[in-house]
Amino acid sequence: MILIAGKGGDGCVSFRREYRVPKGGPDGGRGGDGGSVYLVSDSNLNSLSYFRYHPINRARKGAPGQGSNKQGKRGRDLYLKVPVGTMVRDAASGKVLHDFLKPGEIFLAARGGRGGRGNASFATSTHQVPREFEKGKPGEEKELILELKLIADVGLVGFPNTGKSTLISRISAARPEIADYPFTTLTPKLGVVDVDQERSFVVADIPGLIEGAHQGHGLGIQFLRHVERTRILVHLVDVSPLSGRDPVKDYRIIQAELEAFNPELAQRKQVIVANKIDLLAEDRKRLQAVRRLAAREKKPFLAISALTGEGLRELVGLLAALLAETKSEPCPEKITEEEVKRPRR
């Protein structure tokens, strides 16, 4: 994305012409400042699709100065809305310039050019008829990279078809697509879980990961980055015999992908959840294997059925308690930022 701030207006060369004033002095005004480009976070947006079709955005330039010491009109500022969770990087250096963590934040992305001085500004006692003036300064031109990372308290991770979409639909008002084939969820889904009348938290259904996701396999890196903003990870494994997969092996594969993408993710608080226990018959070896895995990993474990609702109340209570413990910890991936005040017009 390229942002171009407005050019400042040129200064004016003018001399006072007034009835009964035969020797009027210089009265050329300065040009108006060019408009700046601002990015504003908006909670009603959930994608950066606008910038796909508008890769270049320009603010208005300032008007030139006029006689009678009149300053040119200031160029109109351009405000571009981005979703909460957007990270702004410089395209050349990769440096993070701003991180939108709350609605209504304003970031000055490209500053408008300064208006040039008119000849009235050059008048002195020894230089009473100046004809000099300044041209307006060009506005800043920035090439930026916008990266959206959803902000959620809890992230659901696991292989495709482990029941993440069903789970988020049962514990929140989110309604993702649910079907019996891989990769039914193609975009991350957010849902608000109400614990009681005073407490709630946001859960994100991260699209199914597979082996090699950190290298772009499957849905790949485009969704792994959303996991970085979550405080707690719920690792969902399918223990039903119908899947034909080894739940312990699946857990280790996803853990390896998280660590390969960002080593800090593997150390984040996790809850191991065995899903689809309603499909288990008398043979519960797969469930016991996951339970022993959680004990070795020293991580909380729950067995649930997202379809029937068994164990969901306990899961919500456990997540609420863990979030209360992490409430004082800094938000993952948060950067130090300076408050940007809305400019005076």
Contacts in CASP RR format, 6 or more apart in sequence:
PFRMAT RR
TARGET T0000
AUTHOR 0000-0000-0000
METHOD contacts of the structure
MODEL  1
MILIAGKGGDGCVSFRREYRVPKGGPDGGRGGDGGSVYLVSDSNLNSLSY
FRYHPINRARKGAPGQGSNKQGKRGRDLYLKVPVGTMVRDAASGKVLHDF
LKPGEIFLAARGGRGGRGNASFATSTHQVPREFEKGKPGEEKELILELKL
IADVGLVGFPNTGKSTLISRISAARPEIADYPFTTLTPKLGVVDVDQERS
FVVADIPGLIEGAHQGHGLGIQFLRHVERTRILVHLVDVSPLSGRDPVKD
YRIIQAELEAFNPELAQRKQVIVANKIDLLAEDRKRLQAVRRLAAREKKP
FLAISALTGEGLRELVGLLAALLAETKSEPCPEKITEEEVKRPRR
1 51 0 8 1.000
1 55 0 8 1.000
1 56 0 8 1.000
1 57 0 8 1.000
1 143 0 8 1.000
1 144 0 8 1.000
1 145 0 8 1.000
1 146 0 8 1.000
2 55 0 8 1.000
2 56 0 8 1.000
2 57 0 8 1.000
2 141 0 8 1.000
2 142 0 8 1.000
2 143 0 8 1.000
2 144 0 8 1.000
3 37 0 8 1.000
3 57 0 8 1.000
3 58 0 8 1.000
3 80 0 8 1.000
3 109 0 8 1.000
3 110 0 8 1.000
3 140 0 8 1.000
3 141 0 8 1.000
3 142 0 8 1.000
3 143 0 8 1.000
3 144 0 8 1.000
4 37 0 8 1.000
4 56 0 8 1.000
4 57 0 8 1.000
4 58 0 8 1.000
4 59 0 8 1.000
4 110 0 8 1.000
4 139 0 8 1.000
4 140 0 8 1.000
4 141 0 8 1.000
5 34 0 8 1.000
5 35 0 8 1.000
5 36 0 8 1.000
5 37 0 8 1.000
5 58 0 8 1.000
5 59 0 8 1.000
5 110 0 8 1.000
5 111 0 8 1.000
5 112 0 8 1.000
5 113 0 8 1.000
5 139 0 8 1.000
5 140 0 8 1.000
5 141 0 8 1.000
6 34 0 8 1.000
6 35 0 8 1.000
6 36 0 8 1.000
6 58 0 8 1.000
6 59 0 8 1.000
6 60 0 8 1.000
6 61 0 8 1.000
6 62 0 8 1.000
6 75 0 8 1.000
6 112 0 8 1.000
6 113 0 8 1.000
6 138 0 8 1.000
6 139 0 8 1.000
7 34 0 8 1.000
7 61 0 8 1.000
7 62 0 8 1.000
7 112 0 8 1.000
7 113 0 8 1.000
7 136 0 8 1.000
7 137 0 8 1.000
7 138 0 8 1.000
7 139 0 8 1.000
8 31 0 8 1.000
8 32 0 8 1.000
8 33 0 8 1.000
8 34 0 8 1.000
8 61 0 8 1.000
8 62 0 8 1.000
8 75 0 8 1.000
8 112 0 8 1.000
8 113 0 8 1.000
8 114 0 8 1.000
8 115 0 8 1.000
8 116 0 8 1.000
8 136 0 8 1.000
8 137 0 8 1.000
8 138 0 8 1.000
8 139 0 8 1.000
9 31 0 8 1.000
9 32 0 8 1.000
9 33 0 8 1.000
9 34 0 8 1.000
9 61 0 8 1.000
9 62 0 8 1.000
9 63 0 8 1.000
9 64 0 8 1.000
9 65 0 8 1.000
9 72 0 8 1.000
9 115 0 8 1.000
9 116 0 8 1.000
9 135 0 8 1.000
9 136 0 8 1.000
10 31 0 8 1.000
10 64 0 8 1.000
10 65 0 8 1.000
10 115 0 8 1.000
10 116 0 8 1.000
10 133 0 8 1.000
10 134 0 8 1.000
10 135 0 8 1.000
10 136 0 8 1.000
11 28 0 8 1.000
11 29 0 8 1.000
11 30 0 8 1.000
11 31 0 8 1.000
11 64 0 8 1.000
11 65 0 8 1.000
11 115 0 8 1.000
11 116 0 8 1.000
11 117 0 8 1.000
11 118 0 8 1.000
11 119 0 8 1.000
11 133 0 8 1.000
11 134 0 8 1.000
11 135 0 8 1.000
11 136 0 8 1.000
12 28 0 8 1.000
12 29 0 8 1.000
12 30 0 8 1.000
12 31 0 8 1.000
12 64 0 8 1.000
12 65 0 8 1.000
12 66 0 8 1.000
12 67 0 8 1.000
12 70 0 8 1.000
12 118 0 8 1.000
12 119 0 8 1.000
12 133 0 8 1.000
13 26 0 8 1.000
13 28 0 8 1.000
13 118 0 8 1.000
13 119 0 8 1.000
13 131 0 8 1.000
13 132 0 8 1.000
13 133 0 8 1.000
14 26 0 8 1.000
14 27 0 8 1.000
14 28 0 8 1.000
14 29 0 8 1.000
14 66 0 8 1.000
14 67 0 8 1.000
14 68 0 8 1.000
14 119 0 8 1.000
14 120 0 8 1.000
15 24 0 8 1.000
15 25 0 8 1.000
15 26 0 8 1.000
15 27 0 8 1.000
15 129 0 8 1.000
16 24 0 8 1.000
16 25 0 8 1.000
16 26 0 8 1.000
16 27 0 8 1.000
16 68 0 8 1.000
17 24 0 8 1.000
18 24 0 8 1.000
25 123 0 8 1.000
25 128 0 8 1.000
25 129 0 8 1.000
26 119 0 8 1.000
26 120 0 8 1.000
26 122 0 8 1.000
26 123 0 8 1.000
26 128 0 8 1.000
26 129 0 8 1.000
26 130 0 8 1.000
27 67 0 8 1.000
27 68 0 8 1.000
27 69 0 8 1.000
27 120 0 8 1.000
28 65 0 8 1.000
28 66 0 8 1.000
28 67 0 8 1.000
28 68 0 8 1.000
28 69 0 8 1.000
28 70 0 8 1.000
28 118 0 8 1.000
28 119 0 8 1.000
28 120 0 8 1.000
28 133 0 8 1.000
29 65 0 8 1.000
29 66 0 8 1.000
29 67 0 8 1.000
29 69 0 8 1.000
29 70 0 8 1.000
29 71 0 8 1.000
29 72 0 8 1.000
29 117 0 8 1.000
29 118 0 8 1.000
29 119 0 8 1.000
29 120 0 8 1.000
29 121 0 8 1.000
30 65 0 8 1.000
30 71 0 8 1.000
30 72 0 8 1.000
30 115 0 8 1.000
30 116 0 8 1.000
30 117 0 8 1.000
30 118 0 8 1.000
30 121 0 8 1.000
30 134 0 8 1.000
31 62 0 8 1.000
31 63 0 8 1.000
31 64 0 8 1.000
31 65 0 8 1.000
31 71 0 8 1.000
31 72 0 8 1.000
31 115 0 8 1.000
31 116 0 8 1.000
31 117 0 8 1.000
31 118 0 8 1.000
31 136 0 8 1.000
32 62 0 8 1.000
32 63 0 8 1.000
32 64 0 8 1.000
32 65 0 8 1.000
32 71 0 8 1.000
32 72 0 8 1.000
32 73 0 8 1.000
32 74 0 8 1.000
32 75 0 8 1.000
32 115 0 8 1.000
32 116 0 8 1.000
33 62 0 8 1.000
33 74 0 8 1.000
33 75 0 8 1.000
33 112 0 8 1.000
33 113 0 8 1.000
33 114 0 8 1.000
33 115 0 8 1.000
34 59 0 8 1.000
34 60 0 8 1.000
34 61 0 8 1.000
34 62 0 8 1.000
34 74 0 8 1.000
34 75 0 8 1.000
34 112 0 8 1.000
34 113 0 8 1.000
34 114 0 8 1.000
34 115 0 8 1.000
34 139 0 8 1.000
35 59 0 8 1.000
35 60 0 8 1.000
35 61 0 8 1.000
35 62 0 8 1.000
35 74 0 8 1.000
35 75 0 8 1.000
35 76 0 8 1.000
35 77 0 8 1.000
35 78 0 8 1.000
35 112 0 8 1.000
35 113 0 8 1.000
35 139 0 8 1.000
36 59 0 8 1.000
36 77 0 8 1.000
36 78 0 8 1.000
36 108 0 8 1.000
36 110 0 8 1.000
36 111 0 8 1.000
36 112 0 8 1.000
36 343 0 8 1.000
37 57 0 8 1.000
37 59 0 8 1.000
37 77 0 8 1.000
37 78 0 8 1.000
37 80 0 8 1.000
37 108 0 8 1.000
37 109 0 8 1.000
37 110 0 8 1.000
37 112 0 8 1.000
37 142 0 8 1.000
38 77 0 8 1.000
38 78 0 8 1.000
38 79 0 8 1.000
38 80 0 8 1.000
38 106 0 8 1.000
38 107 0 8 1.000
38 108 0 8 1.000
38 109 0 8 1.000
38 343 0 8 1.000
39 79 0 8 1.000
39 80 0 8 1.000
39 81 0 8 1.000
39 82 0 8 1.000
39 86 0 8 1.000
39 88 0 8 1.000
39 98 0 8 1.000
39 100 0 8 1.000
39 106 0 8 1.000
39 107 0 8 1.000
39 109 0 8 1.000
40 79 0 8 1.000
40 80 0 8 1.000
40 81 0 8 1.000
40 82 0 8 1.000
40 104 0 8 1.000
40 105 0 8 1.000
40 106 0 8 1.000
40 107 0 8 1.000
41 81 0 8 1.000
41 82 0 8 1.000
41 83 0 8 1.000
41 84 0 8 1.000
41 85 0 8 1.000
41 86 0 8 1.000
41 100 0 8 1.000
41 102 0 8 1.000
41 103 0 8 1.000
41 104 0 8 1.000
41 105 0 8 1.000
42 81 0 8 1.000
42 82 0 8 1.000
42 83 0 8 1.000
42 84 0 8 1.000
42 103 0 8 1.000
42 104 0 8 1.000
43 83 0 8 1.000
43 84 0 8 1.000
43 103 0 8 1.000
43 104 0 8 1.000
45 81 0 8 1.000
45 82 0 8 1.000
45 83 0 8 1.000
45 84 0 8 1.000
46 83 0 8 1.000
47 83 0 8 1.000
47 148 0 8 1.000
48 82 0 8 1.000
48 83 0 8 1.000
48 86 0 8 1.000
48 146 0 8 1.000
48 148 0 8 1.000
50 80 0 8 1.000
50 81 0 8 1.000
51 80 0 8 1.000
51 146 0 8 1.000
57 78 0 8 1.000
57 80 0 8 1.000
58 78 0 8 1.000
59 75 0 8 1.000
59 76 0 8 1.000
59 77 0 8 1.000
59 78 0 8 1.000
59 110 0 8 1.000
59 112 0 8 1.000
60 75 0 8 1.000
60 76 0 8 1.000
60 78 0 8 1.000
61 75 0 8 1.000
62 72 0 8 1.000
62 73 0 8 1.000
62 74 0 8 1.000
62 75 0 8 1.000
62 115 0 8 1.000
63 72 0 8 1.000
63 73 0 8 1.000
63 74 0 8 1.000
63 75 0 8 1.000
64 72 0 8 1.000
65 71 0 8 1.000
65 72 0 8 1.000
65 118 0 8 1.000
66 72 0 8 1.000
69 120 0 8 1.000
74 345 0 8 1.000
77 343 0 8 1.000
77 345 0 8 1.000
79 106 0 8 1.000
80 109 0 8 1.000
82 100 0 8 1.000
82 146 0 8 1.000
82 148 0 8 1.000
83 100 0 8 1.000
83 148 0 8 1.000
84 100 0 8 1.000
84 101 0 8 1.000
84 102 0 8 1.000
84 103 0 8 1.000
84 151 0 8 1.000
85 99 0 8 1.000
85 100 0 8 1.000
85 101 0 8 1.000
85 148 0 8 1.000
85 149 0 8 1.000
85 150 0 8 1.000
85 151 0 8 1.000
85 229 0 8 1.000
86 99 0 8 1.000
86 100 0 8 1.000
86 146 0 8 1.000
86 147 0 8 1.000
86 148 0 8 1.000
86 149 0 8 1.000
87 96 0 8 1.000
87 98 0 8 1.000
87 99 0 8 1.000
87 100 0 8 1.000
87 146 0 8 1.000
87 147 0 8 1.000
87 148 0 8 1.000
87 149 0 8 1.000
87 333 0 8 1.000
88 96 0 8 1.000
88 97 0 8 1.000
88 98 0 8 1.000
88 99 0 8 1.000
88 100 0 8 1.000
88 107 0 8 1.000
88 109 0 8 1.000
88 144 0 8 1.000
88 145 0 8 1.000
88 146 0 8 1.000
89 95 0 8 1.000
89 96 0 8 1.000
89 97 0 8 1.000
89 144 0 8 1.000
89 145 0 8 1.000
89 146 0 8 1.000
89 147 0 8 1.000
90 97 0 8 1.000
90 142 0 8 1.000
90 143 0 8 1.000
90 144 0 8 1.000
90 145 0 8 1.000
91 143 0 8 1.000
91 144 0 8 1.000
91 145 0 8 1.000
92 143 0 8 1.000
94 145 0 8 1.000
96 335 0 8 1.000
97 107 0 8 1.000
97 109 0 8 1.000
97 144 0 8 1.000
98 105 0 8 1.000
98 107 0 8 1.000
98 337 0 8 1.000
98 340 0 8 1.000
99 333 0 8 1.000
99 334 0 8 1.000
99 335 0 8 1.000
99 337 0 8 1.000
100 107 0 8 1.000
101 151 0 8 1.000
101 331 0 8 1.000
101 334 0 8 1.000
105 340 0 8 1.000
106 340 0 8 1.000
106 341 0 8 1.000
106 342 0 8 1.000
107 340 0 8 1.000
108 340 0 8 1.000
108 343 0 8 1.000
109 142 0 8 1.000
109 144 0 8 1.000
110 139 0 8 1.000
110 140 0 8 1.000
110 141 0 8 1.000
110 142 0 8 1.000
111 139 0 8 1.000
111 140 0 8 1.000
112 139 0 8 1.000
112 140 0 8 1.000
113 136 0 8 1.000
113 137 0 8 1.000
113 138 0 8 1.000
113 139 0 8 1.000
113 140 0 8 1.000
114 136 0 8 1.000
114 137 0 8 1.000
115 134 0 8 1.000
115 136 0 8 1.000
115 137 0 8 1.000
116 133 0 8 1.000
116 134 0 8 1.000
116 135 0 8 1.000
116 136 0 8 1.000
116 137 0 8 1.000
117 133 0 8 1.000
117 134 0 8 1.000
118 133 0 8 1.000
118 134 0 8 1.000
119 130 0 8 1.000
119 131 0 8 1.000
119 132 0 8 1.000
119 133 0 8 1.000
122 130 0 8 1.000
122 132 0 8 1.000
122 133 0 8 1.000
123 130 0 8 1.000
124 130 0 8 1.000
147 225 0 8 1.000
149 225 0 8 1.000
149 226 0 8 1.000
149 228 0 8 1.000
149 229 0 8 1.000
149 333 0 8 1.000
150 188 0 8 1.000
150 190 0 8 1.000
150 204 0 8 1.000
150 226 0 8 1.000
150 229 0 8 1.000
151 202 0 8 1.000
151 229 0 8 1.000
151 331 0 8 1.000
152 190 0 8 1.000
152 202 0 8 1.000
152 203 0 8 1.000
152 204 0 8 1.000
152 226 0 8 1.000
152 229 0 8 1.000
152 230 0 8 1.000
153 201 0 8 1.000
153 202 0 8 1.000
153 203 0 8 1.000
153 230 0 8 1.000
153 231 0 8 1.000
153 232 0 8 1.000
153 319 0 8 1.000
153 323 0 8 1.000
154 193 0 8 1.000
154 201 0 8 1.000
154 202 0 8 1.000
154 203 0 8 1.000
154 204 0 8 1.000
154 230 0 8 1.000
154 231 0 8 1.000
154 232 0 8 1.000
154 233 0 8 1.000
154 234 0 8 1.000
154 319 0 8 1.000
154 323 0 8 1.000
155 203 0 8 1.000
155 204 0 8 1.000
155 205 0 8 1.000
155 206 0 8 1.000
155 227 0 8 1.000
155 230 0 8 1.000
155 232 0 8 1.000
155 233 0 8 1.000
155 234 0 8 1.000
156 164 0 8 1.000
156 167 0 8 1.000
156 168 0 8 1.000
156 203 0 8 1.000
156 204 0 8 1.000
156 205 0 8 1.000
156 206 0 8 1.000
156 234 0 8 1.000
156 236 0 8 1.000
157 164 0 8 1.000
157 206 0 8 1.000
157 208 0 8 1.000
157 209 0 8 1.000
157 227 0 8 1.000
157 233 0 8 1.000
157 234 0 8 1.000
157 235 0 8 1.000
157 236 0 8 1.000
157 254 0 8 1.000
157 258 0 8 1.000
158 164 0 8 1.000
158 206 0 8 1.000
158 208 0 8 1.000
158 209 0 8 1.000
158 235 0 8 1.000
158 236 0 8 1.000
158 237 0 8 1.000
158 250 0 8 1.000
158 254 0 8 1.000
159 208 0 8 1.000
159 209 0 8 1.000
159 210 0 8 1.000
159 237 0 8 1.000
159 238 0 8 1.000
159 245 0 8 1.000
159 250 0 8 1.000
159 253 0 8 1.000
159 254 0 8 1.000
160 182 0 8 1.000
160 183 0 8 1.000
160 184 0 8 1.000
160 208 0 8 1.000
160 210 0 8 1.000
161 180 0 8 1.000
161 181 0 8 1.000
161 182 0 8 1.000
161 184 0 8 1.000
161 238 0 8 1.000
161 243 0 8 1.000
162 208 0 8 1.000
162 236 0 8 1.000
162 237 0 8 1.000
162 238 0 8 1.000
162 250 0 8 1.000
162 275 0 8 1.000
163 236 0 8 1.000
163 238 0 8 1.000
163 275 0 8 1.000
163 276 0 8 1.000
163 306 0 8 1.000
164 185 0 8 1.000
164 205 0 8 1.000
164 206 0 8 1.000
164 208 0 8 1.000
164 236 0 8 1.000
165 176 0 8 1.000
165 177 0 8 1.000
165 178 0 8 1.000
165 184 0 8 1.000
165 185 0 8 1.000
165 189 0 8 1.000
165 205 0 8 1.000
166 178 0 8 1.000
166 306 0 8 1.000
166 307 0 8 1.000
167 205 0 8 1.000
167 236 0 8 1.000
167 275 0 8 1.000
167 304 0 8 1.000
167 306 0 8 1.000
167 312 0 8 1.000
168 174 0 8 1.000
168 176 0 8 1.000
168 189 0 8 1.000
168 191 0 8 1.000
168 203 0 8 1.000
168 205 0 8 1.000
169 175 0 8 1.000
169 176 0 8 1.000
169 178 0 8 1.000
170 306 0 8 1.000
170 309 0 8 1.000
170 312 0 8 1.000
171 193 0 8 1.000
171 203 0 8 1.000
171 312 0 8 1.000
171 315 0 8 1.000
171 316 0 8 1.000
172 191 0 8 1.000
172 192 0 8 1.000
172 193 0 8 1.000
172 203 0 8 1.000
173 191 0 8 1.000
173 192 0 8 1.000
174 189 0 8 1.000
174 190 0 8 1.000
174 191 0 8 1.000
174 205 0 8 1.000
176 184 0 8 1.000
176 185 0 8 1.000
176 189 0 8 1.000
176 205 0 8 1.000
177 184 0 8 1.000
177 185 0 8 1.000
178 184 0 8 1.000
182 208 0 8 1.000
183 207 0 8 1.000
183 208 0 8 1.000
183 218 0 8 1.000
183 219 0 8 1.000
185 205 0 8 1.000
185 207 0 8 1.000
185 208 0 8 1.000
186 207 0 8 1.000
186 219 0 8 1.000
187 207 0 8 1.000
188 204 0 8 1.000
188 205 0 8 1.000
188 206 0 8 1.000
188 207 0 8 1.000
188 223 0 8 1.000
188 226 0 8 1.000
189 204 0 8 1.000
189 205 0 8 1.000
190 202 0 8 1.000
190 203 0 8 1.000
190 204 0 8 1.000
190 205 0 8 1.000
191 202 0 8 1.000
191 203 0 8 1.000
191 204 0 8 1.000
191 205 0 8 1.000
192 200 0 8 1.000
192 201 0 8 1.000
192 202 0 8 1.000
192 203 0 8 1.000
193 200 0 8 1.000
193 201 0 8 1.000
193 202 0 8 1.000
193 203 0 8 1.000
193 316 0 8 1.000
193 319 0 8 1.000
194 200 0 8 1.000
195 201 0 8 1.000
195 316 0 8 1.000
195 317 0 8 1.000
195 320 0 8 1.000
199 320 0 8 1.000
201 319 0 8 1.000
201 320 0 8 1.000
201 323 0 8 1.000
203 234 0 8 1.000
203 319 0 8 1.000
204 226 0 8 1.000
204 230 0 8 1.000
206 223 0 8 1.000
206 224 0 8 1.000
206 226 0 8 1.000
206 227 0 8 1.000
207 219 0 8 1.000
207 223 0 8 1.000
208 219 0 8 1.000
208 223 0 8 1.000
209 218 0 8 1.000
209 219 0 8 1.000
209 220 0 8 1.000
209 223 0 8 1.000
209 224 0 8 1.000
209 254 0 8 1.000
209 257 0 8 1.000
210 217 0 8 1.000
210 218 0 8 1.000
211 217 0 8 1.000
211 253 0 8 1.000
211 257 0 8 1.000
212 218 0 8 1.000
212 220 0 8 1.000
212 257 0 8 1.000
212 260 0 8 1.000
213 219 0 8 1.000
213 220 0 8 1.000
213 221 0 8 1.000
213 224 0 8 1.000
213 257 0 8 1.000
213 261 0 8 1.000
214 220 0 8 1.000
214 221 0 8 1.000
214 224 0 8 1.000
214 257 0 8 1.000
214 260 0 8 1.000
214 261 0 8 1.000
215 221 0 8 1.000
221 261 0 8 1.000
224 257 0 8 1.000
224 258 0 8 1.000
224 261 0 8 1.000
224 262 0 8 1.000
227 233 0 8 1.000
227 258 0 8 1.000
227 261 0 8 1.000
227 265 0 8 1.000
228 262 0 8 1.000
228 265 0 8 1.000
228 332 0 8 1.000
228 333 0 8 1.000
229 331 0 8 1.000
229 332 0 8 1.000
229 333 0 8 1.000
230 268 0 8 1.000
230 332 0 8 1.000
231 268 0 8 1.000
231 269 0 8 1.000
231 323 0 8 1.000
231 326 0 8 1.000
231 329 0 8 1.000
231 331 0 8 1.000
231 332 0 8 1.000
232 268 0 8 1.000
232 269 0 8 1.000
232 270 0 8 1.000
232 271 0 8 1.000
232 319 0 8 1.000
232 322 0 8 1.000
232 323 0 8 1.000
232 326 0 8 1.000
233 258 0 8 1.000
233 265 0 8 1.000
233 268 0 8 1.000
233 269 0 8 1.000
233 270 0 8 1.000
233 271 0 8 1.000
234 270 0 8 1.000
234 271 0 8 1.000
234 273 0 8 1.000
234 315 0 8 1.000
234 319 0 8 1.000
235 251 0 8 1.000
235 254 0 8 1.000
235 255 0 8 1.000
235 270 0 8 1.000
235 271 0 8 1.000
235 272 0 8 1.000
235 273 0 8 1.000
236 273 0 8 1.000
236 275 0 8 1.000
237 247 0 8 1.000
237 248 0 8 1.000
237 250 0 8 1.000
237 251 0 8 1.000
237 272 0 8 1.000
237 273 0 8 1.000
237 274 0 8 1.000
237 275 0 8 1.000
237 290 0 8 1.000
238 245 0 8 1.000
238 247 0 8 1.000
238 250 0 8 1.000
238 275 0 8 1.000
238 276 0 8 1.000
239 247 0 8 1.000
239 274 0 8 1.000
239 275 0 8 1.000
239 276 0 8 1.000
239 277 0 8 1.000
239 280 0 8 1.000
239 286 0 8 1.000
239 287 0 8 1.000
239 290 0 8 1.000
239 303 0 8 1.000
240 276 0 8 1.000
240 277 0 8 1.000
240 279 0 8 1.000
240 280 0 8 1.000
240 286 0 8 1.000
241 279 0 8 1.000
241 280 0 8 1.000
241 281 0 8 1.000
241 283 0 8 1.000
241 286 0 8 1.000
242 279 0 8 1.000
243 276 0 8 1.000
247 274 0 8 1.000
247 286 0 8 1.000
247 289 0 8 1.000
247 290 0 8 1.000
248 289 0 8 1.000
248 290 0 8 1.000
248 293 0 8 1.000
251 272 0 8 1.000
251 290 0 8 1.000
251 293 0 8 1.000
255 266 0 8 1.000
258 265 0 8 1.000
258 266 0 8 1.000
259 265 0 8 1.000
259 266 0 8 1.000
264 332 0 8 1.000
268 332 0 8 1.000
269 322 0 8 1.000
269 326 0 8 1.000
270 299 0 8 1.000
271 299 0 8 1.000
271 300 0 8 1.000
271 301 0 8 1.000
271 302 0 8 1.000
271 315 0 8 1.000
271 318 0 8 1.000
271 319 0 8 1.000
271 322 0 8 1.000
272 290 0 8 1.000
272 293 0 8 1.000
272 294 0 8 1.000
272 297 0 8 1.000
272 299 0 8 1.000
272 300 0 8 1.000
272 301 0 8 1.000
272 302 0 8 1.000
273 301 0 8 1.000
273 302 0 8 1.000
273 303 0 8 1.000
273 304 0 8 1.000
273 315 0 8 1.000
274 287 0 8 1.000
274 290 0 8 1.000
274 291 0 8 1.000
274 301 0 8 1.000
274 302 0 8 1.000
274 303 0 8 1.000
274 304 0 8 1.000
275 304 0 8 1.000
275 305 0 8 1.000
275 306 0 8 1.000
276 305 0 8 1.000
276 306 0 8 1.000
276 307 0 8 1.000
277 287 0 8 1.000
277 303 0 8 1.000
277 304 0 8 1.000
277 305 0 8 1.000
277 310 0 8 1.000
278 305 0 8 1.000
278 307 0 8 1.000
278 308 0 8 1.000
278 310 0 8 1.000
280 286 0 8 1.000
280 287 0 8 1.000
287 303 0 8 1.000
290 301 0 8 1.000
291 301 0 8 1.000
291 303 0 8 1.000
294 300 0 8 1.000
294 301 0 8 1.000
295 301 0 8 1.000
300 318 0 8 1.000
300 322 0 8 1.000
302 311 0 8 1.000
302 314 0 8 1.000
302 315 0 8 1.000
302 318 0 8 1.000
303 311 0 8 1.000
304 310 0 8 1.000
304 311 0 8 1.000
304 312 0 8 1.000
304 314 0 8 1.000
304 315 0 8 1.000
305 311 0 8 1.000
306 312 0 8 1.000
END
